[in-house]
Amino acid sequence: MIATSKDLRSDNHEETVHHHSNHYRDIDPCDLLMYLIENHDQVLSRDQILDRVWGLEYDGYDRAVDTHIKKLRAALGPCGAHVETVIKAGYMWKTNSGS
């Protein structure tokens, strides 16, 4: 599946992200990025993210999402600014972050 947001294109089949002329490979987890982009400008709770990205059987702590978000931001470089923390609510992909 390919998801796009403004000038960012993500392909979870190839596990690559393209931003302008930069190509990021092995974004982990790519499904998290896809879910955020598909639901851009909508706040997604940690539970929603866990259910959709890792499945209902996930038996971990919901704060594990925070760790994955941190890694995702780092992997995306300047595009990581699109991933916005919404205090006491969750995360969202902000399409107008200026990146």
C-alpha positions as CSV (number, residue, x, y, z in Angstrom):
1,M,0.0,0.0,0.0
2,I,1.2,3.5,-0.8
3,A,0.2,6.5,1.3
4,T,0.9,10.1,0.5
5,S,0.8,13.3,2.4
6,K,1.8,16.5,0.6
7,D,5.3,15.9,-0.5
8,L,5.9,12.6,1.4
9,R,5.2,9.2,-0.1
10,S,5.3,6.0,1.9
11,D,5.2,2.5,0.4
12,N,4.9,-0.3,3.1
13,H,5.5,-3.0,0.5
14,E,9.0,-1.7,-0.2
15,E,9.3,-0.2,3.3
16,T,10.5,3.0,1.9
17,V,9.6,6.7,2.4
18,H,10.3,9.4,-0.2
19,H,10.5,13.0,0.7
20,H,11.6,15.3,-2.1
21,S,14.9,13.7,-3.3
22,N,15.5,11.9,0.0
23,H,14.7,8.2,0.3
24,Y,14.4,6.6,3.8
25,R,14.5,2.8,3.9
26,D,13.5,0.3,6.6
27,I,11.2,2.7,8.5
28,D,10.2,0.7,11.6
29,P,7.4,0.1,11.9
30,C,6.2,1.2,8.4
31,D,2.7,0.2,9.3
32,L,2.7,2.9,12.0
33,L,3.7,5.5,9.5
34,M,1.0,4.3,7.1
35,Y,-1.7,4.4,9.7
36,L,-0.8,8.0,10.8
37,I,-0.7,9.2,7.2
38,E,-4.0,7.5,6.2
39,N,-5.6,9.2,9.2
40,H,-3.9,12.6,8.8
41,D,-5.0,15.5,10.9
42,Q,-7.0,13.1,13.2
43,V,-5.9,12.4,16.7
44,L,-5.3,8.7,17.2
45,S,-5.1,7.3,20.8
46,R,-2.4,4.9,21.9
47,D,-5.0,2.2,22.1
48,Q,-6.2,2.8,18.5
49,I,-2.6,2.7,17.3
50,L,-1.9,-0.5,19.2
51,D,-5.0,-2.2,17.9
52,R,-4.5,-1.2,14.3
53,V,-0.7,-1.6,14.0
54,W,0.1,-4.5,16.4
55,G,-3.4,-6.1,16.6
56,L,-5.8,-6.8,19.4
57,E,-3.6,-9.6,20.8
58,Y,-0.8,-7.1,21.7
59,D,0.0,-7.8,25.3
60,G,2.5,-4.9,25.8
61,Y,2.3,-1.6,27.6
62,D,0.6,1.2,25.7
63,R,3.6,3.5,26.3
64,A,5.5,1.3,23.9
65,V,3.8,3.4,21.2
66,D,5.7,6.4,22.5
67,T,9.0,4.5,21.9
68,H,8.0,3.6,18.3
69,I,6.9,7.2,17.7
70,K,10.2,8.5,18.9
71,K,12.1,6.0,16.6
72,L,9.8,7.0,13.7
73,R,10.5,10.7,14.1
74,A,14.2,10.0,14.2
75,A,14.0,7.8,11.1
76,L,12.0,10.4,9.1
77,G,14.5,13.2,9.8
78,P,12.9,16.6,9.0
79,C,9.6,14.9,8.1
80,G,9.4,13.7,11.7
81,A,7.9,17.1,12.5
82,H,4.7,15.9,10.9
83,V,4.1,13.5,13.8
84,E,2.5,15.6,16.5
85,T,1.9,14.7,20.1
86,V,-1.5,15.6,21.4
87,I,-1.1,15.7,25.2
88,K,-3.4,13.2,27.0
89,A,-4.9,12.1,23.7
90,G,-2.4,10.4,21.4
91,Y,-0.7,11.3,18.2
92,M,-1.5,12.7,14.8
93,W,0.1,13.2,11.4
94,K,-0.1,17.0,10.8
95,T,-0.2,17.8,7.1
96,N,0.8,21.4,7.5
97,S,3.8,21.1,9.8
98,G,5.9,23.2,7.4
99,S,8.4,20.4,6.6
